[in-house]
Amino acid sequence: MRKTMWLCGLLAAALVISAGGPGWADVKPGDVITKENMAQADEYLIPLTRWMLNHGMKMNIIEAKHFEWPQAFKEATEKYAGQVKISADGKDMYNYVAGAPFPNIDINDPLAGYKVMWNVQHKPYYVDNVGTEWIVELINVKGEIERTYGSAFWRRMMWTGRLYNDPRPVVPHNPPIRYTEQWGPVFIPNDLKGAGTLNMQYLPADVPDDTYMYLPELRRVRRLSVSNRSDAFWGTDYDIDSIWAWNAKIGYWTFRVLAKKEILELIHSGKYGDRSIWCAPRDGQHGFVSALPCTNWEKRMVWIVEGIPTGYSQYAYSKKIVYADAELLGNPMLENYDQAGELWKYFFNVFNVTKKPYEGYPARPLEGGKYNYTDEWAFATNGMMGDVQLNHASPWDAPSGYTKPQDWRNEWYFNENVRINTPETFTISYLIQSAR
């Protein structure tokens, strides 16, 4: 009798271990992960996604889909990657022409973290230029909208690694520029109408980025110091260095690889200009879950890289943890930690990787744009920067889900020969002019 009971107990223990023990839990397409069953997905979660699940988010698990690099990017990588060199400290890169600078990285390489981040800087979906319109809503712990920001423009132009539009592969400038970008001018809220931000990242490791903000009410342009790049701006949760998850200068950081493993990511949401991606309405009745995405997640291989700021006299964060997708090369998620080493702020992108996000795309093409995409592109349709310590967030939609396609003025485009994305449009004078 005792032997039978002992065997039954042993079997029960084995069943518990097989159901939830380390190395046994797994997720499969069709599963829905919530706070109640998140242990099932524990192996594929990071601190940020655990926090989001604990605050009411649901993950719809789908089959992981392969992302094929655009043909021109793939060919450039095969042609030029072999000649790319990296400095002994990892902070500078030489002989780069186009494509991915480091397509094959050995995790045991002391400079592996830097090589991952150089790939992030030259990801395959920001090649020549890119742009979109956007809206941002400030959401508090009650799920109320405190404020709304909107603009017809975010634009980035790559000055190196160009493959589609002349001049290529480099636009000459002294000092050499990696990329320029502008947010704005905003058209709402009214007190910030016309405000815009211009960012210029230079190639030389010892040349700090230039960031300028135009404030129409003051009729002046303010130049941000390097240290201020970690400060929130316009009353949102965003800081310059965290936009799109990584927007900082590599030369001001030290990097190391923490791991290369599978995690759950937001790469194929299937949504575009669709507010159903968010878990609940933002009416103050549903709480903070209204700022979180309830959509498709898939298992994907990522590089997990720790970045420590070293080139700043003052900086808000003690470190950043970058999750860089091994295929996209970009980083869908970012965690920022405070000076005590606690998770503080985060950024995530919701991607819909596709050739065409909807039938009839684009509804209102920009002059000069062809939009004949034979390759897949990473449409970053939604995302958010949030504060886990204050339960506050600034989710964004690009384009807005409140309006119909025929009302979108500047939805996502990639590598188009359009007038709003040329060297002349990334100047302080144009920043002021565009606000009027």
C-alpha positions as CSV (number, residue, x, y, z in Angstrom):
1,M,0.0,0.0,0.0
2,R,2.8,2.4,1.0
3,K,4.7,1.5,-2.1
4,T,1.6,2.3,-4.3
5,M,1.1,5.6,-2.6
6,W,4.8,6.5,-3.0
7,L,4.6,5.7,-6.7
8,C,1.5,7.8,-7.2
9,G,3.2,10.7,-5.4
10,L,6.3,10.4,-7.6
11,L,4.1,10.4,-10.7
12,A,2.2,13.4,-9.6
13,A,5.5,15.3,-8.9
14,A,6.7,14.3,-12.4
15,L,3.5,15.7,-14.0
16,V,3.9,19.0,-12.1
17,I,7.6,19.3,-13.3
18,S,6.7,18.4,-16.9
19,A,3.8,21.0,-17.0
20,G,5.6,24.0,-15.5
21,G,9.3,23.3,-14.7
22,P,12.2,25.2,-16.3
23,G,12.9,23.9,-19.8
24,W,9.4,22.3,-20.1
25,A,7.1,25.2,-20.6
26,D,6.4,26.2,-24.2
27,V,4.0,28.1,-26.3
28,K,2.5,27.2,-29.7
29,P,0.4,28.9,-32.4
30,G,-3.2,29.4,-31.2
31,D,-2.2,29.8,-27.5
32,V,-3.4,32.9,-25.7
33,I,-1.0,34.0,-22.9
34,T,-2.3,36.1,-20.0
35,K,-1.4,36.8,-16.4
36,E,-3.0,33.6,-15.3
37,N,-1.0,31.3,-17.5
38,M,2.2,33.3,-18.2
39,A,4.3,30.7,-16.5
40,Q,3.7,28.6,-19.7
41,A,5.7,31.3,-21.7
42,D,8.2,32.2,-19.0
43,E,11.2,31.0,-21.1
44,Y,10.3,33.5,-23.8
45,L,9.4,36.5,-21.7
46,I,11.6,39.5,-20.7
47,P,11.1,41.9,-17.7
48,L,9.0,44.2,-19.9
49,T,6.6,41.6,-21.3
50,R,6.2,40.1,-17.8
51,W,5.2,43.5,-16.5
52,M,2.8,44.0,-19.4
53,L,1.1,40.6,-18.8
54,N,0.7,41.4,-15.1
55,H,-1.1,44.6,-16.1
56,G,-3.7,42.8,-18.2
57,M,-2.2,42.4,-21.7
58,K,-3.0,39.3,-23.8
59,M,-0.6,37.6,-26.2
60,N,-2.1,35.8,-29.2
61,I,0.7,33.4,-30.3
62,I,1.1,32.9,-34.0
63,E,3.6,30.9,-36.1
64,A,6.9,32.6,-36.5
65,K,7.4,34.0,-40.0
66,H,10.7,34.4,-41.8
67,F,11.8,37.9,-42.8
68,E,13.7,38.0,-46.1
69,W,16.1,41.0,-46.5
70,P,15.3,43.3,-49.4
71,Q,17.1,42.1,-52.4
72,A,19.3,45.2,-52.8
73,F,20.3,45.1,-49.1
74,K,21.1,41.4,-49.4
75,E,23.3,41.8,-52.4
76,A,25.1,44.8,-50.8
77,T,25.8,42.7,-47.7
78,E,27.3,39.9,-49.8
79,K,29.4,42.3,-51.7
80,Y,30.7,44.6,-49.0
81,A,30.5,43.0,-45.5
82,G,33.8,41.2,-45.9
83,Q,35.7,44.5,-46.0
84,V,34.1,46.2,-42.9
85,K,36.4,46.7,-40.0
86,I,35.7,47.7,-36.4
87,S,38.0,49.7,-34.1
88,A,39.7,48.0,-31.1
89,D,37.2,49.6,-28.7
90,G,34.2,48.9,-30.9
91,K,33.1,52.5,-31.1
92,D,34.0,53.2,-34.7
93,M,33.5,51.3,-38.0
94,Y,35.6,51.5,-41.2
95,N,35.2,50.6,-44.9
96,Y,31.4,50.4,-44.6
97,V,29.6,50.9,-48.0
98,A,26.1,49.4,-47.7
99,G,24.1,46.5,-46.4
100,A,24.6,44.8,-43.1
101,P,28.1,45.5,-41.7
102,F,28.3,42.3,-39.6
103,P,26.0,39.5,-40.9
104,N,27.9,36.8,-39.0
105,I,28.6,37.5,-35.4
106,D,30.3,35.1,-33.0
107,I,28.8,35.4,-29.6
108,N,32.2,34.8,-28.0
109,D,33.7,37.8,-29.8
110,P,34.5,40.5,-27.2
111,L,33.1,43.1,-29.7
112,A,29.9,41.1,-30.4
113,G,27.8,43.6,-28.6
114,Y,29.1,46.5,-30.7
115,K,28.7,44.6,-33.9
116,V,25.0,43.9,-33.1
117,M,24.5,47.6,-32.5
118,W,26.2,48.6,-35.7
119,N,23.8,46.2,-37.5
120,V,20.9,48.0,-35.6
121,Q,22.2,51.3,-37.0
122,H,22.1,49.9,-40.6
123,K,19.0,47.7,-40.5
124,P,17.4,46.6,-43.8
125,Y,14.2,48.6,-43.6
126,Y,15.8,52.1,-43.1
127,V,18.0,52.1,-46.2
128,D,17.7,55.4,-48.1
129,N,14.8,57.2,-46.5
130,V,11.6,56.5,-44.6
131,G,8.6,58.5,-43.2
132,T,5.1,58.4,-41.8
133,E,2.5,60.5,-40.0
134,W,1.7,59.8,-36.3
135,I,-0.4,60.5,-33.3
136,V,0.6,60.1,-29.6
137,E,-1.8,59.9,-26.6
138,L,-0.7,60.3,-23.0
139,I,-2.3,57.6,-20.9
140,N,-2.5,57.6,-17.1
141,V,-3.0,54.7,-14.7
142,K,-6.8,55.1,-15.0
143,G,-6.7,54.6,-18.8
144,E,-7.6,58.2,-19.4
145,I,-6.2,60.3,-22.3
146,E,-4.5,63.3,-20.8
147,R,-3.3,64.8,-24.0
148,T,-3.0,64.1,-27.7
149,Y,-0.2,65.0,-30.1
150,G,-0.4,64.7,-33.8
151,S,1.9,65.4,-36.8
152,A,1.9,64.7,-40.5
153,F,5.6,64.0,-40.4
154,W,8.4,61.9,-39.1
155,R,11.1,61.6,-41.6
156,R,14.5,60.0,-41.7
157,M,17.2,60.2,-44.4
158,M,20.2,57.9,-44.4
159,W,23.4,59.6,-45.7
160,T,25.4,56.4,-45.8
161,G,24.6,52.9,-47.1
162,R,22.1,54.2,-49.7
163,L,21.0,51.8,-52.4
164,Y,17.9,53.2,-54.1
165,N,18.2,57.0,-54.8
166,D,21.1,59.2,-55.9
167,P,23.5,60.2,-54.6
168,R,24.5,56.7,-53.4
169,P,26.0,55.1,-51.5
170,V,26.9,58.3,-49.6
171,V,25.6,61.9,-49.5
172,P,28.7,64.1,-49.1
173,H,28.8,66.3,-46.0
174,N,31.5,67.7,-43.6
175,P,31.5,66.2,-41.1
176,P,30.1,62.9,-42.5
177,I,26.5,62.2,-41.5
178,R,25.0,58.8,-40.7
179,Y,21.4,60.0,-40.7
180,T,19.1,62.9,-40.1
181,E,15.5,62.9,-39.0
182,Q,12.7,65.3,-38.1
183,W,9.7,64.9,-35.9
184,G,6.9,67.4,-36.6
185,P,5.8,70.0,-37.0
186,V,3.0,69.0,-34.7
187,F,-0.5,70.3,-35.4
188,I,-2.0,69.4,-32.0
189,P,-2.1,70.3,-29.2
190,N,-2.6,74.0,-30.0
191,D,0.0,75.3,-27.5
192,L,2.7,73.3,-29.3
193,K,1.4,73.8,-32.9
194,G,4.4,74.1,-35.2
195,A,6.9,72.6,-32.7
196,G,9.5,70.3,-34.3
197,T,12.7,68.4,-33.6
198,L,15.7,67.9,-35.9
199,N,18.3,65.3,-35.1
200,M,21.6,64.8,-36.9
201,Q,23.9,61.8,-36.2
202,Y,27.5,62.1,-37.4
203,L,29.8,59.3,-38.4
204,P,32.9,60.2,-36.5
205,A,32.9,58.7,-33.0
206,D,34.1,61.8,-31.4
207,V,31.5,64.2,-33.0
208,P,28.4,64.4,-30.8
209,D,24.9,64.3,-32.4
210,D,23.2,67.6,-32.9
211,T,19.6,67.9,-31.8
212,Y,17.5,71.1,-32.2
213,M,14.0,71.9,-31.1
214,Y,11.9,74.7,-32.5
215,L,9.3,76.2,-30.1
216,P,6.9,78.5,-32.0
217,E,5.6,80.2,-28.9
218,L,9.2,81.4,-28.1
219,R,10.1,81.8,-31.7
220,R,13.5,80.3,-31.1
221,V,15.5,77.2,-31.8
222,R,16.9,75.4,-28.8
223,R,20.0,73.1,-29.1
224,L,19.9,70.1,-26.8
225,S,23.1,69.2,-25.0
226,V,24.2,65.6,-25.2
227,S,23.2,64.8,-21.7
228,N,19.6,66.2,-22.3
229,R,19.0,63.4,-24.9
230,S,17.8,61.2,-22.1
231,D,15.2,63.8,-20.8
232,A,11.5,63.5,-21.7
233,F,10.3,66.2,-24.1
234,W,7.1,68.0,-25.0
235,G,5.5,66.6,-21.8
236,T,5.5,63.0,-23.2
237,D,7.3,59.9,-21.9
238,Y,9.7,60.0,-24.8
239,D,13.4,60.9,-24.9
240,I,15.5,61.4,-28.0
241,D,17.8,58.5,-27.4
242,S,15.0,56.0,-26.9
243,I,12.8,56.8,-30.0
244,W,12.3,53.7,-32.2
245,A,13.9,51.8,-29.2
246,W,17.5,52.9,-30.1
247,N,18.4,56.4,-31.3
248,A,21.7,57.0,-29.5
249,K,25.3,57.3,-30.7
250,I,27.3,54.1,-30.4
251,G,30.5,55.9,-29.5
252,Y,29.0,57.1,-26.3
253,W,28.3,53.6,-25.0
254,T,29.9,50.4,-24.0
255,F,28.1,47.2,-25.0
256,R,28.2,43.5,-24.1
257,V,26.0,40.6,-25.3
258,L,24.0,39.1,-22.4
259,A,22.5,36.3,-24.5
260,K,21.2,35.1,-27.8
261,K,17.9,33.4,-27.4
262,E,14.2,33.2,-28.5
263,I,11.7,35.6,-27.0
264,L,8.2,36.7,-27.9
265,E,8.1,39.7,-30.2
266,L,5.6,41.9,-32.1
267,I,6.6,41.5,-35.8
268,H,3.5,40.4,-37.7
269,S,0.5,42.2,-36.1
270,G,-1.6,42.1,-39.2
271,K,-2.9,45.6,-38.2
272,Y,-2.4,49.0,-39.9
273,G,-4.3,52.2,-39.0
274,D,-6.5,50.0,-36.8
275,R,-7.2,50.9,-33.1
276,S,-8.3,47.3,-32.3
277,I,-4.7,46.5,-31.7
278,W,-5.0,48.1,-28.2
279,C,-6.4,46.0,-25.4
280,A,-9.2,48.3,-24.3
281,P,-10.8,51.7,-25.0
282,R,-9.1,54.8,-23.5
283,D,-12.2,56.0,-21.6
284,G,-10.9,55.9,-18.1
285,Q,-13.0,52.8,-17.3
286,H,-10.5,50.0,-18.2
287,G,-7.3,51.2,-16.5
288,F,-3.7,51.0,-17.8
289,V,-4.4,48.0,-20.0
290,S,-5.9,50.4,-22.5
291,A,-2.3,51.5,-23.3
292,L,-1.1,47.9,-24.0
293,P,-1.3,45.9,-27.2
294,C,-3.4,42.7,-27.4
295,T,-2.2,41.3,-30.7
296,N,0.0,38.7,-32.4
297,W,3.2,37.6,-30.8
298,E,5.7,35.1,-32.2
299,K,8.9,33.4,-31.0
300,R,11.9,35.0,-32.6
301,M,15.7,34.8,-32.1
302,V,17.2,38.0,-30.6
303,W,20.5,39.4,-29.4
304,I,20.1,40.7,-25.9
305,V,22.7,43.5,-25.5
306,E,23.4,45.6,-22.4
307,G,24.5,49.2,-23.1
308,I,26.2,51.4,-20.4
309,P,26.4,55.1,-21.0
310,T,30.0,56.3,-20.8
311,G,30.2,59.5,-22.9
312,Y,27.9,61.7,-20.8
313,S,28.5,64.0,-17.8
314,Q,24.9,63.3,-16.7
315,Y,22.4,60.8,-18.0
316,A,19.1,59.7,-16.7
317,Y,19.6,55.9,-17.2
318,S,22.2,53.6,-15.7
319,K,21.8,51.2,-18.6
320,K,19.7,50.1,-21.6
321,I,18.9,46.5,-22.5
322,V,18.4,46.2,-26.2
323,Y,16.5,43.3,-27.8
324,A,17.8,43.2,-31.4
325,D,15.9,40.8,-33.8
326,A,18.4,38.5,-35.5
327,E,16.6,38.8,-38.9
328,L,15.3,42.4,-38.8
329,L,18.5,43.6,-37.2
330,G,16.3,46.3,-35.7
331,N,15.3,46.3,-32.1
332,P,11.6,45.9,-31.4
333,M,12.0,46.4,-27.6
334,L,14.1,48.4,-25.2
335,E,14.3,48.6,-21.4
336,N,15.8,51.6,-19.6
337,Y,17.0,51.2,-16.0
338,D,17.3,53.9,-13.4
339,Q,20.4,54.7,-11.3
340,A,19.3,52.1,-8.7
341,G,19.2,49.4,-11.4
342,E,15.4,49.1,-11.5
343,L,13.4,49.0,-14.7
344,W,12.1,52.5,-15.3
345,K,11.1,53.2,-18.9
346,Y,10.6,51.1,-21.9
347,F,9.9,51.4,-25.6
348,F,8.4,48.8,-27.9
349,N,7.5,48.8,-31.6
350,V,4.5,46.9,-33.1
351,F,5.5,45.8,-36.6
352,N,3.4,44.7,-39.5
353,V,6.1,43.2,-41.8
354,T,4.5,43.0,-45.3
355,K,4.8,44.2,-48.9
356,K,1.5,46.1,-48.8
357,P,-0.4,46.8,-45.6
358,Y,-3.9,47.1,-47.2
359,E,-5.5,46.9,-50.6
360,G,-5.3,50.2,-52.3
361,Y,-2.1,51.3,-50.4
362,P,-1.2,54.1,-50.5
363,A,-4.5,56.0,-50.5
364,R,-2.7,59.4,-51.1
365,P,0.8,58.8,-52.5
366,L,3.4,61.5,-52.1
367,E,4.5,63.3,-55.2
368,G,7.5,61.4,-56.6
369,G,6.7,58.2,-54.7
370,K,6.3,54.9,-56.7
371,Y,5.4,52.5,-53.8
372,N,6.1,49.4,-56.0
373,Y,7.4,47.2,-53.2
374,T,8.5,43.8,-54.3
375,D,10.3,43.3,-50.9
376,E,8.8,43.2,-47.5
377,W,9.1,46.2,-45.2
378,A,8.8,46.7,-41.5
379,F,5.8,49.0,-41.1
380,A,6.0,50.2,-37.5
381,T,2.3,50.8,-37.1
382,N,2.1,51.2,-33.3
383,G,4.2,51.4,-30.2
384,M,4.8,53.1,-27.0
385,M,7.2,54.5,-24.5
386,G,6.1,54.0,-20.9
387,D,7.1,54.4,-17.3
388,V,6.6,51.3,-15.1
389,Q,7.3,53.3,-12.0
390,L,4.5,55.8,-12.6
391,N,2.2,53.6,-14.6
392,H,2.1,56.2,-17.3
393,A,2.6,55.8,-21.1
394,S,2.7,57.6,-24.5
395,P,1.4,55.1,-27.1
396,W,1.5,56.0,-30.7
397,D,-0.3,55.0,-33.9
398,A,1.3,55.5,-37.4
399,P,-0.9,56.2,-39.2
400,S,-3.9,57.2,-37.0
401,G,-6.7,54.7,-36.5
402,Y,-9.1,57.5,-35.9
403,T,-9.2,58.4,-39.6
404,K,-9.7,56.6,-42.9
405,P,-7.0,56.0,-45.5
406,Q,-8.2,58.8,-47.7
407,D,-7.6,61.2,-44.9
408,W,-4.0,60.1,-44.2
409,R,-1.6,62.8,-45.5
410,N,1.7,60.9,-45.2
411,E,1.5,57.3,-44.4
412,W,4.5,54.9,-44.3
413,Y,6.9,55.0,-47.2
414,F,10.3,53.5,-47.8
415,N,13.1,54.7,-50.1
416,E,11.0,57.0,-52.2
417,N,12.3,59.9,-54.2
418,V,10.1,62.5,-52.5
419,R,10.7,66.2,-52.0
420,I,10.2,66.1,-48.3
421,N,13.1,63.7,-47.8
422,T,16.2,65.4,-49.3
423,P,19.3,67.0,-47.7
424,E,17.7,70.5,-48.0
425,T,14.8,69.5,-45.8
426,F,17.0,68.5,-42.8
427,T,18.2,72.0,-41.9
428,I,17.4,74.4,-39.1
429,S,16.0,76.9,-41.6
430,Y,13.6,74.2,-42.9
431,L,12.7,73.2,-39.4
432,I,11.5,76.8,-38.8
433,Q,9.9,77.2,-42.2
434,S,7.9,73.9,-41.9
435,A,6.3,75.2,-38.7
436,R,4.7,78.1,-40.5
